[in-house]
Amino acid sequence: MPDPPRPEGPLVHSLTEPLRGGLIASCRAYPGEPLRHPETMALVAAAVTEGEALAVCAQGLADVQLVSTRVDVPTIGIGKDGESGVFITPTLRHAQAVIAAGAALLGPVMVPLRV
């Protein structure tokens, strides 16, 4: 199967281009799930990077902060807001907090949305 067309312009960034075609592992657990703890998510992130993941995605400030210190690949951070109809990193305030926690990239920036 041929490669899909390569995006050009503002969608391509020096941090995202090396990830093209590689594994980005989601290291997230929902509240109430047994693995829902920053230390556990950091261990999962470390394990998937040993298995060749090129980046990891973490959810929540505590997870982003700890995961980003435990892996040598970019951490894609997201911040969720709300219980029903959750919005992912919906405001500049949320984005700034996720970046301040240690994320190299913001989750919504990684996936072009189609409406």
Protein Blocks (a to p, Z undefined) as FASTA:
>chain_A
ZZddddehjlbcfklmmmgopacddddddehiaklcfklmmmmmmmmmmnopabdcdedj
klmmmmmmmpccdcdddddedjehpaehkbfklmmmmmmnopabdfklmpccdZZ
